[in-house]
Amino acid sequence: MKSKFGYAVAIVIIVGFFITLITLLRHPERFENIIVAVIGGLLTCVVTIVNYFWGTSKSSADKTELLNGVKK
């Protein structure tokens, strides 16, 4: 249950960023600084997701899960 909620939150955040970016790109001359900030936030989220699933955080989470199974 916990992991499904995490996936849902990640999807909502990414979709929300894209909706905001598309809305702002309709008038790029008015929202130039905000567009740069939104793109920076989106890139930060993407890097965090990639680091979790393919970086050391994933292997650490797997190790913790394995150790919790051994302790029971």
PQR file of N, CA, C, O and H, with PARSE charges and radii, in Angstrom:
ATOM      1  N   MET A   1       0.831  -1.200   0.000 -0.4000 1.5000
ATOM      2  CA  MET A   1       0.000   0.000   0.000 -0.0000 2.0000
ATOM      3  C   MET A   1       0.870   1.256   0.000  0.5500 1.7000
ATOM      4  O   MET A   1       0.597   2.221  -0.714 -0.5500 1.4000
ATOM      5  N   LYS A   2       1.929   1.219   0.823 -0.4000 1.5000
ATOM      6  CA  LYS A   2       2.800   2.380   0.946 -0.0000 2.0000
ATOM      7  C   LYS A   2       3.452   2.734  -0.391  0.5500 1.7000
ATOM      8  O   LYS A   2       3.519   3.911  -0.745 -0.5500 1.4000
ATOM      9  H   LYS A   2       2.151   0.435   1.403  0.4000 1.0000
ATOM     10  N   SER A   3       3.929   1.742  -1.133 -0.4000 1.5000
ATOM     11  CA  SER A   3       4.612   2.022  -2.386 -0.0000 2.0000
ATOM     12  C   SER A   3       3.643   2.528  -3.459  0.5500 1.7000
ATOM     13  O   SER A   3       4.012   3.377  -4.270 -0.5500 1.4000
ATOM     14  H   SER A   3       3.875   0.786  -0.845  0.4000 1.0000
ATOM     15  N   LYS A   4       2.412   2.016  -3.470 -0.4000 1.5000
ATOM     16  CA  LYS A   4       1.428   2.494  -4.446 -0.0000 2.0000
ATOM     17  C   LYS A   4       1.117   3.963  -4.214  0.5500 1.7000
ATOM     18  O   LYS A   4       0.962   4.727  -5.167 -0.5500 1.4000
ATOM     19  H   LYS A   4       2.113   1.327  -2.811  0.4000 1.0000
ATOM     20  N   PHE A   5       1.026   4.359  -2.956 -0.4000 1.5000
ATOM     21  CA  PHE A   5       0.781   5.763  -2.639 -0.0000 2.0000
ATOM     22  C   PHE A   5       1.945   6.627  -3.106  0.5500 1.7000
ATOM     23  O   PHE A   5       1.734   7.712  -3.647 -0.5500 1.4000
ATOM     24  H   PHE A   5       1.151   3.739  -2.182  0.4000 1.0000
ATOM     25  N   GLY A   6       3.160   6.158  -2.903 -0.4000 1.5000
ATOM     26  CA  GLY A   6       4.338   6.901  -3.338 -0.0000 2.0000
ATOM     27  C   GLY A   6       4.375   7.089  -4.846  0.5500 1.7000
ATOM     28  O   GLY A   6       4.705   8.168  -5.338 -0.5500 1.4000
ATOM     29  H   GLY A   6       3.331   5.277  -2.463  0.4000 1.0000
ATOM     30  N   TYR A   7       4.032   6.024  -5.582 -0.4000 1.5000
ATOM     31  CA  TYR A   7       3.980   6.131  -7.038 -0.0000 2.0000
ATOM     32  C   TYR A   7       2.909   7.132  -7.466  0.5500 1.7000
ATOM     33  O   TYR A   7       3.131   7.935  -8.373 -0.5500 1.4000
ATOM     34  H   TYR A   7       3.764   5.147  -5.183  0.4000 1.0000
ATOM     35  N   ALA A   8       1.756   7.084  -6.817 -0.4000 1.5000
ATOM     36  CA  ALA A   8       0.668   8.000  -7.169 -0.0000 2.0000
ATOM     37  C   ALA A   8       1.072   9.447  -6.926  0.5500 1.7000
ATOM     38  O   ALA A   8       0.786  10.318  -7.748 -0.5500 1.4000
ATOM     39  H   ALA A   8       1.576   6.432  -6.080  0.4000 1.0000
ATOM     40  N   VAL A   9       1.733   9.710  -5.809 -0.4000 1.5000
ATOM     41  CA  VAL A   9       2.179  11.075  -5.505 -0.0000 2.0000
ATOM     42  C   VAL A   9       3.208  11.540  -6.531  0.5500 1.7000
ATOM     43  O   VAL A   9       3.154  12.682  -6.988 -0.5500 1.4000
ATOM     44  H   VAL A   9       1.966   9.003  -5.142  0.4000 1.0000
ATOM     45  N   ALA A  10       4.139  10.671  -6.895 -0.4000 1.5000
ATOM     46  CA  ALA A  10       5.150  11.028  -7.896 -0.0000 2.0000
ATOM     47  C   ALA A  10       4.502  11.364  -9.234  0.5500 1.7000
ATOM     48  O   ALA A  10       4.889  12.329  -9.893 -0.5500 1.4000
ATOM     49  H   ALA A  10       4.183   9.743  -6.524  0.4000 1.0000
ATOM     50  N   ILE A  11       3.521  10.572  -9.630 -0.4000 1.5000
ATOM     51  CA  ILE A  11       2.829  10.817 -10.907 -0.0000 2.0000
ATOM     52  C   ILE A  11       2.080  12.140 -10.862  0.5500 1.7000
ATOM     53  O   ILE A  11       2.135  12.913 -11.818 -0.5500 1.4000
ATOM     54  H   ILE A  11       3.207   9.788  -9.094  0.4000 1.0000
ATOM     55  N   VAL A  12       1.384  12.408  -9.769 -0.4000 1.5000
ATOM     56  CA  VAL A  12       0.636  13.659  -9.642 -0.0000 2.0000
ATOM     57  C   VAL A  12       1.581  14.859  -9.692  0.5500 1.7000
ATOM     58  O   VAL A  12       1.267  15.865 -10.327 -0.5500 1.4000
ATOM     59  H   VAL A  12       1.340  11.780  -8.992  0.4000 1.0000
ATOM     60  N   ILE A  13       2.713  14.764  -9.040 -0.4000 1.5000
ATOM     61  CA  ILE A  13       3.680  15.874  -9.043 -0.0000 2.0000
ATOM     62  C   ILE A  13       4.208  16.128 -10.448  0.5500 1.7000
ATOM     63  O   ILE A  13       4.251  17.275 -10.894 -0.5500 1.4000
ATOM     64  H   ILE A  13       2.968  13.946  -8.524  0.4000 1.0000
ATOM     65  N   ILE A  14       4.610  15.076 -11.149 -0.4000 1.5000
ATOM     66  CA  ILE A  14       5.159  15.234 -12.501 -0.0000 2.0000
ATOM     67  C   ILE A  14       4.101  15.774 -13.453  0.5500 1.7000
ATOM     68  O   ILE A  14       4.378  16.690 -14.228 -0.5500 1.4000
ATOM     69  H   ILE A  14       4.575  14.144 -10.787  0.4000 1.0000
ATOM     70  N   VAL A  15       2.902  15.223 -13.407 -0.4000 1.5000
ATOM     71  CA  VAL A  15       1.816  15.704 -14.281 -0.0000 2.0000
ATOM     72  C   VAL A  15       1.493  17.153 -13.958  0.5500 1.7000
ATOM     73  O   VAL A  15       1.269  17.956 -14.864 -0.5500 1.4000
ATOM     74  H   VAL A  15       2.677  14.479 -12.778  0.4000 1.0000
ATOM     75  N   GLY A  16       1.467  17.495 -12.677 -0.4000 1.5000
ATOM     76  CA  GLY A  16       1.204  18.879 -12.288 -0.0000 2.0000
ATOM     77  C   GLY A  16       2.242  19.849 -12.822  0.5500 1.7000
ATOM     78  O   GLY A  16       1.903  20.943 -13.274 -0.5500 1.4000
ATOM     79  H   GLY A  16       1.650  16.843 -11.941  0.4000 1.0000
ATOM     80  N   PHE A  17       3.515  19.447 -12.771 -0.4000 1.5000
ATOM     81  CA  PHE A  17       4.567  20.287 -13.332 -0.0000 2.0000
ATOM     82  C   PHE A  17       4.366  20.503 -14.829  0.5500 1.7000
ATOM     83  O   PHE A  17       4.507  21.622 -15.323 -0.5500 1.4000
ATOM     84  H   PHE A  17       3.791  18.559 -12.404  0.4000 1.0000
ATOM     85  N   PHE A  18       4.034  19.428 -15.552 -0.4000 1.5000
ATOM     86  CA  PHE A  18       3.840  19.574 -16.989 -0.0000 2.0000
ATOM     87  C   PHE A  18       2.627  20.436 -17.318  0.5500 1.7000
ATOM     88  O   PHE A  18       2.677  21.236 -18.252 -0.5500 1.4000
ATOM     89  H   PHE A  18       3.920  18.520 -15.151  0.4000 1.0000
ATOM     90  N   ILE A  19       1.553  20.289 -16.575 -0.4000 1.5000
ATOM     91  CA  ILE A  19       0.368  21.126 -16.810 -0.0000 2.0000
ATOM     92  C   ILE A  19       0.703  22.587 -16.551  0.5500 1.7000
ATOM     93  O   ILE A  19       0.311  23.462 -17.323 -0.5500 1.4000
ATOM     94  H   ILE A  19       1.512  19.639 -15.816  0.4000 1.0000
ATOM     95  N   THR A  20       1.427  22.853 -15.466 -0.4000 1.5000
ATOM     96  CA  THR A  20       1.833  24.220 -15.160 -0.0000 2.0000
ATOM     97  C   THR A  20       2.743  24.775 -16.248  0.5500 1.7000
ATOM     98  O   THR A  20       2.581  25.918 -16.676 -0.5500 1.4000
ATOM     99  H   THR A  20       1.746  22.142 -14.839  0.4000 1.0000
ATOM    100  N   LEU A  21       3.697  23.968 -16.694 -0.4000 1.5000
ATOM    101  CA  LEU A  21       4.626  24.416 -17.738 -0.0000 2.0000
ATOM    102  C   LEU A  21       3.895  24.713 -19.042  0.5500 1.7000
ATOM    103  O   LEU A  21       4.155  25.736 -19.676 -0.5500 1.4000
ATOM    104  H   LEU A  21       3.829  23.039 -16.347  0.4000 1.0000
ATOM    105  N   ILE A  22       2.992  23.839 -19.447 -0.4000 1.5000
ATOM    106  CA  ILE A  22       2.234  24.062 -20.682 -0.0000 2.0000
ATOM    107  C   ILE A  22       1.393  25.325 -20.575  0.5500 1.7000
ATOM    108  O   ILE A  22       1.299  26.096 -21.530 -0.5500 1.4000
ATOM    109  H   ILE A  22       2.780  23.008 -18.933  0.4000 1.0000
ATOM    110  N   THR A  23       0.782  25.536 -19.417 -0.4000 1.5000
ATOM    111  CA  THR A  23      -0.022  26.742 -19.211 -0.0000 2.0000
ATOM    112  C   THR A  23       0.835  27.996 -19.308  0.5500 1.7000
ATOM    113  O   THR A  23       0.434  28.981 -19.929 -0.5500 1.4000
ATOM    114  H   THR A  23       0.858  24.910 -18.641  0.4000 1.0000
ATOM    115  N   LEU A  24       2.006  27.962 -18.700 -0.4000 1.5000
ATOM    116  CA  LEU A  24       2.892  29.128 -18.736 -0.0000 2.0000
ATOM    117  C   LEU A  24       3.470  29.378 -20.125  0.5500 1.7000
ATOM    118  O   LEU A  24       3.727  30.524 -20.494 -0.5500 1.4000
ATOM    119  H   LEU A  24       2.332  27.163 -18.195  0.4000 1.0000
ATOM    120  N   LEU A  25       3.673  28.324 -20.889 -0.4000 1.5000
ATOM    121  CA  LEU A  25       4.260  28.482 -22.224 -0.0000 2.0000
ATOM    122  C   LEU A  25       3.299  29.119 -23.229  0.5500 1.7000
ATOM    123  O   LEU A  25       3.703  29.461 -24.341 -0.5500 1.4000
ATOM    124  H   LEU A  25       3.464  27.393 -20.590  0.4000 1.0000
ATOM    125  N   ARG A  26       2.068  29.277 -22.856 -0.4000 1.5000
ATOM    126  CA  ARG A  26       1.119  29.973 -23.742 -0.0000 2.0000
ATOM    127  C   ARG A  26       1.459  31.452 -23.858  0.5500 1.7000
ATOM    128  O   ARG A  26       1.149  32.083 -24.868 -0.5500 1.4000
ATOM    129  H   ARG A  26       1.740  28.999 -21.953  0.4000 1.0000
ATOM    130  N   HIS A  27       2.091  32.007 -22.834 -0.4000 1.5000
ATOM    131  CA  HIS A  27       2.527  33.411 -22.832 -0.0000 2.0000
ATOM    132  C   HIS A  27       3.957  33.478 -22.296  0.5500 1.7000
ATOM    133  O   HIS A  27       4.188  33.983 -21.197 -0.5500 1.4000
ATOM    134  H   HIS A  27       2.342  31.495 -22.013  0.4000 1.0000
ATOM    135  N   PRO A  28       4.921  32.967 -23.076 -0.5600 1.5000
ATOM    136  CA  PRO A  28       6.302  32.870 -22.550  0.2800 2.0000
ATOM    137  C   PRO A  28       6.935  34.215 -22.231  0.5500 1.7000
ATOM    138  O   PRO A  28       7.787  34.293 -21.347 -0.5500 1.4000
ATOM    139  N   GLU A  29       6.545  35.264 -22.920 -0.4000 1.5000
ATOM    140  CA  GLU A  29       7.150  36.568 -22.662 -0.0000 2.0000
ATOM    141  C   GLU A  29       6.738  37.130 -21.303  0.5500 1.7000
ATOM    142  O   GLU A  29       7.481  37.908 -20.706 -0.5500 1.4000
ATOM    143  H   GLU A  29       5.852  35.201 -23.638  0.4000 1.0000
ATOM    144  N   ARG A  30       5.569  36.746 -20.812 -0.4000 1.5000
ATOM    145  CA  ARG A  30       5.089  37.240 -19.523 -0.0000 2.0000
ATOM    146  C   ARG A  30       5.647  36.436 -18.350  0.5500 1.7000
ATOM    147  O   ARG A  30       5.811  36.965 -17.250 -0.5500 1.4000
ATOM    148  H   ARG A  30       4.965  36.114 -21.297  0.4000 1.0000
ATOM    149  N   PHE A  31       5.932  35.175 -18.585 -0.4000 1.5000
ATOM    150  CA  PHE A  31       6.293  34.279 -17.489 -0.0000 2.0000
ATOM    151  C   PHE A  31       7.686  33.671 -17.638  0.5500 1.7000
ATOM    152  O   PHE A  31       7.925  32.549 -17.192 -0.5500 1.4000
ATOM    153  H   PHE A  31       5.798  34.745 -19.477  0.4000 1.0000
ATOM    154  N   GLU A  32       8.589  34.394 -18.253 -0.4000 1.5000
ATOM    155  CA  GLU A  32       9.915  33.848 -18.559 -0.0000 2.0000
ATOM    156  C   GLU A  32      10.639  33.333 -17.309  0.5500 1.7000
ATOM    157  O   GLU A  32      11.152  32.214 -17.317 -0.5500 1.4000
ATOM    158  H   GLU A  32       8.395  35.306 -18.615  0.4000 1.0000
ATOM    159  N   ASN A  33      10.687  34.120 -16.249 -0.4000 1.5000
ATOM    160  CA  ASN A  33      11.388  33.704 -15.027 -0.0000 2.0000
ATOM    161  C   ASN A  33      10.683  32.541 -14.343  0.5500 1.7000
ATOM    162  O   ASN A  33      11.343  31.646 -13.816 -0.5500 1.4000
ATOM    163  H   ASN A  33      10.270  35.029 -16.242  0.4000 1.0000
ATOM    164  N   ILE A  34       9.370  32.540 -14.343 -0.4000 1.5000
ATOM    165  CA  ILE A  34       8.616  31.456 -13.715 -0.0000 2.0000
ATOM    166  C   ILE A  34       8.813  30.163 -14.495  0.5500 1.7000
ATOM    167  O   ILE A  34       8.921  29.092 -13.897 -0.5500 1.4000
ATOM    168  H   ILE A  34       8.833  33.267 -14.771  0.4000 1.0000
ATOM    169  N   ILE A  35       8.862  30.249 -15.825 -0.4000 1.5000
ATOM    170  CA  ILE A  35       9.074  29.064 -16.652 -0.0000 2.0000
ATOM    171  C   ILE A  35      10.423  28.430 -16.331  0.5500 1.7000
ATOM    172  O   ILE A  35      10.528  27.208 -16.219 -0.5500 1.4000
ATOM    173  H   ILE A  35       8.775  31.118 -16.310  0.4000 1.0000
ATOM    174  N   VAL A  36      11.440  29.247 -16.184 -0.4000 1.5000
ATOM    175  CA  VAL A  36      12.773  28.726 -15.841 -0.0000 2.0000
ATOM    176  C   VAL A  36      12.733  28.032 -14.479  0.5500 1.7000
ATOM    177  O   VAL A  36      13.339  26.975 -14.305 -0.5500 1.4000
ATOM    178  H   VAL A  36      11.355  30.240 -16.275  0.4000 1.0000
ATOM    179  N   ALA A  37      12.031  28.615 -13.526 -0.4000 1.5000
ATOM    180  CA  ALA A  37      11.929  28.011 -12.190 -0.0000 2.0000
ATOM    181  C   ALA A  37      11.159  26.689 -12.237  0.5500 1.7000
ATOM    182  O   ALA A  37      11.541  25.730 -11.565 -0.5500 1.4000
ATOM    183  H   ALA A  37      11.538  29.474 -13.668  0.4000 1.0000
ATOM    184  N   VAL A  38      10.090  26.630 -13.016 -0.4000 1.5000
ATOM    185  CA  VAL A  38       9.300  25.398 -13.129 -0.0000 2.0000
ATOM    186  C   VAL A  38      10.129  24.300 -13.794  0.5500 1.7000
ATOM    187  O   VAL A  38      10.104  23.150 -13.355 -0.5500 1.4000
ATOM    188  H   VAL A  38       9.781  27.409 -13.561  0.4000 1.0000
ATOM    189  N   ILE A  39      10.855  24.647 -14.839 -0.4000 1.5000
ATOM    190  CA  ILE A  39      11.710  23.654 -15.498 -0.0000 2.0000
ATOM    191  C   ILE A  39      12.790  23.164 -14.528  0.5500 1.7000
ATOM    192  O   ILE A  39      13.093  21.971 -14.499 -0.5500 1.4000
ATOM    193  H   ILE A  39      10.876  25.581 -15.195  0.4000 1.0000
ATOM    194  N   GLY A  40      13.364  24.054 -13.748 -0.4000 1.5000
ATOM    195  CA  GLY A  40      14.362  23.657 -12.754 -0.0000 2.0000
ATOM    196  C   GLY A  40      13.775  22.718 -11.711  0.5500 1.7000
ATOM    197  O   GLY A  40      14.415  21.740 -11.324 -0.5500 1.4000
ATOM    198  H   GLY A  40      13.118  25.023 -13.772  0.4000 1.0000
ATOM    199  N   GLY A  41      12.563  23.007 -11.255 -0.4000 1.5000
ATOM    200  CA  GLY A  41      11.894  22.125 -10.295 -0.0000 2.0000
ATOM    201  C   GLY A  41      11.586  20.769 -10.882  0.5500 1.7000
ATOM    202  O   GLY A  41      11.743  19.746 -10.216 -0.5500 1.4000
ATOM    203  H   GLY A  41      12.043  23.801 -11.569  0.4000 1.0000
ATOM    204  N   LEU A  42      11.144  20.758 -12.135 -0.4000 1.5000
ATOM    205  CA  LEU A  42      10.843  19.496 -12.815 -0.0000 2.0000
ATOM    206  C   LEU A  42      12.104  18.660 -12.983  0.5500 1.7000
ATOM    207  O   LEU A  42      12.078  17.450 -12.758 -0.5500 1.4000
ATOM    208  H   LEU A  42      11.016  21.589 -12.675  0.4000 1.0000
ATOM    209  N   LEU A  43      13.195  19.282 -13.371 -0.4000 1.5000
ATOM    210  CA  LEU A  43      14.457  18.557 -13.515 -0.0000 2.0000
ATOM    211  C   LEU A  43      14.945  18.006 -12.178  0.5500 1.7000
ATOM    212  O   LEU A  43      15.502  16.909 -12.121 -0.5500 1.4000
ATOM    213  H   LEU A  43      13.217  20.265 -13.554  0.4000 1.0000
ATOM    214  N   THR A  44      14.739  18.759 -11.114 -0.4000 1.5000
ATOM    215  CA  THR A  44      15.117  18.280  -9.791 -0.0000 2.0000
ATOM    216  C   THR A  44      14.313  17.043  -9.411  0.5500 1.7000
ATOM    217  O   THR A  44      14.862  16.084  -8.869 -0.5500 1.4000
ATOM    218  H   THR A  44      14.287  19.649 -11.161  0.4000 1.0000
ATOM    219  N   CYS A  45      13.011  17.064  -9.693 -0.4000 1.5000
ATOM    220  CA  CYS A  45      12.157  15.898  -9.404 -0.0000 2.0000
ATOM    221  C   CYS A  45      12.590  14.687 -10.222  0.5500 1.7000
ATOM    222  O   CYS A  45      12.647  13.573  -9.701 -0.5500 1.4000
ATOM    223  H   CYS A  45      12.565  17.844 -10.132  0.4000 1.0000
ATOM    224  N   VAL A  46      12.893  14.896 -11.486 -0.4000 1.5000
ATOM    225  CA  VAL A  46      13.314  13.793 -12.350 -0.0000 2.0000
ATOM    226  C   VAL A  46      14.621  13.187 -11.845  0.5500 1.7000
ATOM    227  O   VAL A  46      14.762  11.966 -11.788 -0.5500 1.4000
ATOM    228  H   VAL A  46      12.847  15.801 -11.909  0.4000 1.0000
ATOM    229  N   VAL A  47      15.570  14.039 -11.481 -0.4000 1.5000
ATOM    230  CA  VAL A  47      16.854  13.547 -10.966 -0.0000 2.0000
ATOM    231  C   VAL A  47      16.638  12.759  -9.679  0.5500 1.7000
ATOM    232  O   VAL A  47      17.263  11.717  -9.483 -0.5500 1.4000
ATOM    233  H   VAL A  47      15.456  15.032 -11.528  0.4000 1.0000
ATOM    234  N   THR A  48      15.773  13.235  -8.812 -0.4000 1.5000
ATOM    235  CA  THR A  48      15.484  12.535  -7.555 -0.0000 2.0000
ATOM    236  C   THR A  48      14.878  11.170  -7.822  0.5500 1.7000
ATOM    237  O   THR A  48      15.255  10.190  -7.179 -0.5500 1.4000
ATOM    238  H   THR A  48      15.265  14.082  -8.972  0.4000 1.0000
ATOM    239  N   ILE A  49      13.947  11.092  -8.757 -0.4000 1.5000
ATOM    240  CA  ILE A  49      13.306   9.816  -9.096 -0.0000 2.0000
ATOM    241  C   ILE A  49      14.325   8.850  -9.691  0.5500 1.7000
ATOM    242  O   ILE A  49      14.358   7.679  -9.316 -0.5500 1.4000
ATOM    243  H   ILE A  49      13.641  11.888  -9.279  0.4000 1.0000
ATOM    244  N   VAL A  50      15.145   9.324 -10.605 -0.4000 1.5000
ATOM    245  CA  VAL A  50      16.164   8.462 -11.220 -0.0000 2.0000
ATOM    246  C   VAL A  50      17.152   7.976 -10.169  0.5500 1.7000
ATOM    247  O   VAL A  50      17.520   6.801 -10.162 -0.5500 1.4000
ATOM    248  H   VAL A  50      15.118  10.276 -10.910  0.4000 1.0000
ATOM    249  N   ASN A  51      17.587   8.867  -9.282 -0.4000 1.5000
ATOM    250  CA  ASN A  51      18.521   8.463  -8.228 -0.0000 2.0000
ATOM    251  C   ASN A  51      17.904   7.440  -7.291  0.5500 1.7000
ATOM    252  O   ASN A  51      18.599   6.541  -6.818 -0.5500 1.4000
ATOM    253  H   ASN A  51      17.289   9.821  -9.288  0.4000 1.0000
ATOM    254  N   TYR A  52      16.627   7.556  -7.018 -0.4000 1.5000
ATOM    255  CA  TYR A  52      15.994   6.587  -6.120 -0.0000 2.0000
ATOM    256  C   TYR A  52      15.915   5.210  -6.767  0.5500 1.7000
ATOM    257  O   TYR A  52      16.314   4.212  -6.167 -0.5500 1.4000
ATOM    258  H   TYR A  52      16.062   8.286  -7.402  0.4000 1.0000
ATOM    259  N   PHE A  53      15.401   5.160  -7.990 -0.4000 1.5000
ATOM    260  CA  PHE A  53      15.150   3.864  -8.616 -0.0000 2.0000
ATOM    261  C   PHE A  53      16.411   3.198  -9.154  0.5500 1.7000
ATOM    262  O   PHE A  53      16.479   1.970  -9.203 -0.5500 1.4000
ATOM    263  H   PHE A  53      15.076   5.971  -8.477  0.4000 1.0000
ATOM    264  N   TRP A  54      17.411   3.980  -9.560 -0.4000 1.5000
ATOM    265  CA  TRP A  54      18.600   3.381 -10.147 -0.0000 2.0000
ATOM    266  C   TRP A  54      19.881   3.757  -9.408  0.5500 1.7000
ATOM    267  O   TRP A  54      20.974   3.390  -9.840 -0.5500 1.4000
ATOM    268  H   TRP A  54      17.355   4.978  -9.521  0.4000 1.0000
ATOM    269  N   GLY A  55      19.761   4.473  -8.318 -0.4000 1.5000
ATOM    270  CA  GLY A  55      20.936   4.881  -7.556 -0.0000 2.0000
ATOM    271  C   GLY A  55      21.084   4.085  -6.274  0.5500 1.7000
ATOM    272  O   GLY A  55      20.514   3.004  -6.125 -0.5500 1.4000
ATOM    273  H   GLY A  55      18.874   4.772  -7.967  0.4000 1.0000
ATOM    274  N   THR A  56      21.845   4.628  -5.366 -0.4000 1.5000
ATOM    275  CA  THR A  56      22.133   3.913  -4.120 -0.0000 2.0000
ATOM    276  C   THR A  56      20.932   3.862  -3.184  0.5500 1.7000
ATOM    277  O   THR A  56      20.862   2.978  -2.331 -0.5500 1.4000
ATOM    278  H   THR A  56      22.308   5.506  -5.486  0.4000 1.0000
ATOM    279  N   SER A  57      19.990   4.784  -3.321 -0.4000 1.5000
ATOM    280  CA  SER A  57      18.819   4.775  -2.445 -0.0000 2.0000
ATOM    281  C   SER A  57      17.998   3.510  -2.640  0.5500 1.7000
ATOM    282  O   SER A  57      17.488   2.957  -1.665 -0.5500 1.4000
ATOM    283  H   SER A  57      20.047   5.503  -4.015  0.4000 1.0000
ATOM    284  N   LYS A  58      17.858   3.040  -3.868 -0.4000 1.5000
ATOM    285  CA  LYS A  58      17.091   1.826  -4.138 -0.0000 2.0000
ATOM    286  C   LYS A  58      17.762   0.621  -3.510  0.5500 1.7000
ATOM    287  O   LYS A  58      17.095  -0.195  -2.873 -0.5500 1.4000
ATOM    288  H   LYS A  58      18.272   3.489  -4.659  0.4000 1.0000
ATOM    289  N   SER A  59      19.064   0.493  -3.677 -0.4000 1.5000
ATOM    290  CA  SER A  59      19.749  -0.661  -3.093 -0.0000 2.0000
ATOM    291  C   SER A  59      19.711  -0.589  -1.572  0.5500 1.7000
ATOM    292  O   SER A  59      19.632  -1.621  -0.906 -0.5500 1.4000
ATOM    293  H   SER A  59      19.606   1.155  -4.195  0.4000 1.0000
ATOM    294  N   SER A  60      19.767   0.615  -1.015 -0.4000 1.5000
ATOM    295  CA  SER A  60      19.661   0.772   0.427 -0.0000 2.0000
ATOM    296  C   SER A  60      18.281   0.379   0.926  0.5500 1.7000
ATOM    297  O   SER A  60      18.160  -0.268   1.966 -0.5500 1.4000
ATOM    298  H   SER A  60      19.831   1.453  -1.556  0.4000 1.0000
ATOM    299  N   ALA A  61      17.244   0.760   0.201 -0.4000 1.5000
ATOM    300  CA  ALA A  61      15.878   0.381   0.572 -0.0000 2.0000
ATOM    301  C   ALA A  61      15.693  -1.130   0.466  0.5500 1.7000
ATOM    302  O   ALA A  61      15.045  -1.740   1.315 -0.5500 1.4000
ATOM    303  H   ALA A  61      17.342   1.286  -0.644  0.4000 1.0000
ATOM    304  N   ASP A  62      16.263  -1.731  -0.578 -0.4000 1.5000
ATOM    305  CA  ASP A  62      16.182  -3.189  -0.732 -0.0000 2.0000
ATOM    306  C   ASP A  62      16.895  -3.896   0.418  0.5500 1.7000
ATOM    307  O   ASP A  62      16.400  -4.899   0.932 -0.5500 1.4000
ATOM    308  H   ASP A  62      16.790  -1.235  -1.268  0.4000 1.0000
ATOM    309  N   LYS A  63      18.055  -3.377   0.825 -0.4000 1.5000
ATOM    310  CA  LYS A  63      18.813  -3.970   1.918 -0.0000 2.0000
ATOM    311  C   LYS A  63      18.024  -3.864   3.223  0.5500 1.7000
ATOM    312  O   LYS A  63      17.965  -4.824   3.991 -0.5500 1.4000
ATOM    313  H   LYS A  63      18.457  -2.562   0.408  0.4000 1.0000
ATOM    314  N   THR A  64      17.424  -2.711   3.473 -0.4000 1.5000
ATOM    315  CA  THR A  64      16.630  -2.518   4.684 -0.0000 2.0000
ATOM    316  C   THR A  64      15.450  -3.479   4.707  0.5500 1.7000
ATOM    317  O   THR A  64      15.154  -4.079   5.740 -0.5500 1.4000
ATOM    318  H   THR A  64      17.472  -1.931   2.849  0.4000 1.0000
ATOM    319  N   GLU A  65      14.777  -3.626   3.570 -0.4000 1.5000
ATOM    320  CA  GLU A  65      13.651  -4.556   3.474 -0.0000 2.0000
ATOM    321  C   GLU A  65      14.112  -5.993   3.734  0.5500 1.7000
ATOM    322  O   GLU A  65      13.430  -6.753   4.422 -0.5500 1.4000
ATOM    323  H   GLU A  65      15.017  -3.138   2.731  0.4000 1.0000
ATOM    324  N   LEU A  66      15.246  -6.352   3.193 -0.4000 1.5000
ATOM    325  CA  LEU A  66      15.790  -7.690   3.392 -0.0000 2.0000
ATOM    326  C   LEU A  66      16.136  -7.928   4.863  0.5500 1.7000
ATOM    327  O   LEU A  66      15.841  -8.990   5.410 -0.5500 1.4000
ATOM    328  H   LEU A  66      15.800  -5.734   2.634  0.4000 1.0000
ATOM    329  N   LEU A  67      16.763  -6.933   5.501 -0.4000 1.5000
ATOM    330  CA  LEU A  67      17.114  -7.053   6.914 -0.0000 2.0000
ATOM    331  C   LEU A  67      15.874  -7.127   7.806  0.5500 1.7000
ATOM    332  O   LEU A  67      15.858  -7.848   8.803 -0.5500 1.4000
ATOM    333  H   LEU A  67      17.003  -6.070   5.056  0.4000 1.0000
ATOM    334  N   ASN A  68      14.850  -6.384   7.440 -0.4000 1.5000
ATOM    335  CA  ASN A  68      13.599  -6.445   8.225 -0.0000 2.0000
ATOM    336  C   ASN A  68      12.963  -7.825   8.119  0.5500 1.7000
ATOM    337  O   ASN A  68      12.372  -8.307   9.084 -0.5500 1.4000
ATOM    338  H   ASN A  68      14.862  -5.798   6.629  0.4000 1.0000
ATOM    339  N   GLY A  69      13.077  -8.463   6.962 -0.4000 1.5000
ATOM    340  CA  GLY A  69      12.556  -9.818   6.781 -0.0000 2.0000
ATOM    341  C   GLY A  69      13.328 -10.845   7.583  0.5500 1.7000
ATOM    342  O   GLY A  69      12.752 -11.832   8.040 -0.5500 1.4000
ATOM    343  H   GLY A  69      13.557  -8.070   6.178  0.4000 1.0000
ATOM    344  N   VAL A  70      14.623 -10.628   7.762 -0.4000 1.5000
ATOM    345  CA  VAL A  70      15.471 -11.555   8.504 -0.0000 2.0000
ATOM    346  C   VAL A  70      15.188 -11.447   9.999  0.5500 1.7000
ATOM    347  O   VAL A  70      15.220 -12.454  10.705 -0.5500 1.4000
ATOM    348  H   VAL A  70      15.091  -9.826   7.391  0.4000 1.0000
ATOM    349  N   LYS A  71      14.914 -10.249  10.486 -0.4000 1.5000
ATOM    350  CA  LYS A  71      14.714 -10.015  11.918 -0.0000 2.0000
ATOM    351  C   LYS A  71      13.432 -10.657  12.438  0.5500 1.7000
ATOM    352  O   LYS A  71      13.336 -10.965  13.626 -0.5500 1.4000
ATOM    353  H   LYS A  71      14.888  -9.430   9.912  0.4000 1.0000
ATOM    354  N   LYS A  72      12.454 -10.861  11.573 -0.4000 1.5000
ATOM    355  CA  LYS A  72      11.152 -11.379  12.026 -0.0000 2.0000
ATOM    356  C   LYS A  72      11.209 -12.791  12.389  0.5500 1.7000
ATOM    357  O   LYS A  72      10.197 -13.368  12.788 -0.5500 1.4000
ATOM    358  H   LYS A  72      12.532 -10.611  10.608  0.4000 1.0000
TER
END
